[in-house]
Each structure stands twice: as structure tokens, then as C-alpha cells.
Amino acid sequence: MARPVRIEYPGAVYHVICRGNNRQAVFRDHQDRRRYLEKLSLYCEQKGVELLSYCLLTNHVHLLLETPKGNLSKTMQPFQTSYTVYFNKRHGRTGHVFEQRYKALLVDKDNYLLEVSRYIHLNPVAAKIVERPQDYRWSSYGAYLRGKGIWGLRYERVLDYFAGSRRRQLAQYREFVEGAIGGRGKWAELPVVKGAFVGDEDFVEEARKKAVKLSVLEGYYPLKRIVQAVCKVSGAAEEEIKRPLRSEGVQRARELLCYVSRRRSDVGLRELARFLGVKELSTPSHGVRRAEQRIKIDPSFRRQLDRVLSDLGYSSIQA
């Protein structure tokens, strides 16, 4: 089954779930958890992402993130890589810490942001780790109650969904969260649509329209569209680009594809590597570097690049 397409646009809110590779622990002790939160604060600040809620469990993490710049992927990829480097170095191991693709559910923030925040804060209760959410140290619920937390936690963005003073808002939020325990409210399941959205069908349609419009305006195209442009300009067939034995012309086409995907769009390394039929993420990165060298010394390659960008709708200024 194909994985849901990840939709990104400015102002989007996501319920992000990061699981340990093979369901293994991503935190071995409190120092790991502290370092994770430090890095989370740092990357949210650097990327302009707002952290609304979080909960760290032993082998997975729940985050509620708002992306004013529409840059979830460009935040999560370096953040998770940074934590992986730290974790492996500290514990003397190698390999993946997280599953290769985190789950990101696009949230209808007008109607379901509160429900997702409650779901995240009640996770330790659902897992029978604690009886009350405020007793769990590694979620943002305690920070909500104290009015302070890790740097960059924007709890007021959630509390502002309630009316009145901050004290009144907090009281209403506590009742909303804690009042659901013991069957007094339905909170254990979220209305997930098509495996990628928390909302209804109307929200799904509006989100998709917004993402398509933005991609055209900003020059962010899906991999399939980039492949079409490269094939058209280079004369190489899509299946040729995927083959292990390639002519010089097809090799140039692969390098064009790598360069445009990584330098002029937001296609991820893993998505690109899968298309190219390789396991190592370094392969498309090497393709980008070879393309950069060709751009410097090969006028015909530069002309091909210009034609690909033109076919995608880039202006000379954008390119």
C-alpha cells in the first residue's frame, strides 16, 4: 500500500509520532530525554516551528507542532539526525534510532487541535504509566500547569482556545483533559482520515488544494513531476533512469534529477534513493555534487538544467 503523501503549507499543524526502529527504545535514561528536549527546542527555534505539546515515552514520541513556514520535513530530518548521532555516540552503537519515516498527521486546528493536545497528554495514562497526566515528568502537561516549560513551548497557543483569563483558561483545559479520564469523555481515538489527516473530508480537500496552489507558486513539485521534466529534456525514459547499468546520457539525467530534487524542491533523500533503486542515502547526495561540478564546466549540462527548470515553471530569478 502506498504511503500517504505528506502535505506541507504555512500554518499547518501536525501530530507527529516518531517510533524507535523495530520498536526499540529511543531513550535509555533521563539524560537522553533531556538531550532530546534540548535539541527539540533548538531546532524549533532555528526553523521557526512552534512546539505546542509533547510526550516522550520509552520507544516513541508524540509532538504537536505548528509550522508557520510550512517546513515540517526540513525541521524533522535534521533534528532526528542530530539526536541519532548523539544517541549512537553516547551508547556506542550504530544504525537507525527511529523508524525511517515518522508519522505526521495534518490536524484541522480549528476543530481538533484541543483533542490532539489532550490525546498526547493522556498517553501516559492510557499506557498505565501514571494515573494522572500531571504525574508524568516527560510530557508538556506539567509545564501547562506551572505556566512555564522548555524553551519554545507555546502552551498559550492551546490555552487560547478557551475564553477568559489565563487562570480561567487553564482551569477549563484541565477539566477538558482530566475530565476525560475514566470514561467521562471519548479521547482515546482521534478522527484520522486517509491515514494522514485529523479532521473530516472537507478539511482534507481544502488542505490538498492549499498545498497544490503553494507548490505551483513556490516551485515545490513532487518527485513524479520532476522526473517527467528530466525525462522530457534529457530524452531518457523513466525506467532507464532506474536501471543499474546506464549510459552517459542516462547518468547525466540521474544527476539532473538529484540536483533539481534536492536544490530546487523539497524531495527527501529517502524518497529520492528509493526512486533510484539504491539503499544508501549518500548516493543521491553524490549525484548532487557531480551535477554541481558539471554546472561549472559543462555548458550543455547547464542548458539542460535551465530547460528542466523552465519546464517546471521556474523563472530565471527563482532558479
Secondary structure, DSSP 8 states (H G I E B T S, - for coil): ---------TTEEEEEEEEBGGG--S-SSHHHHHHHHHHHHHHHHHHT-EEEEEEE-SSEEEEEEEETTS-HHHHHHHHHHHHHHHHHHHHT--S-SB-SS-EEEEE-TTTSHHHHHHHHHTHHHHTTS-SSGGG-TTBSHHHHHHT--STTB-THHHHTTS-S-HHHHHHHHHHHHHTTGGGTS--S---EETTTEES-HHHHHHHHHHHHHHHHHHT---HHHHHHHHHHHH---HHHHH-SS--HHHHHHHHHHHHHHHHSS---HHHHHHHHT-S-THHHHHHHHHHHHHHHH-HHHHHHHHHHHHHHT--TTT-
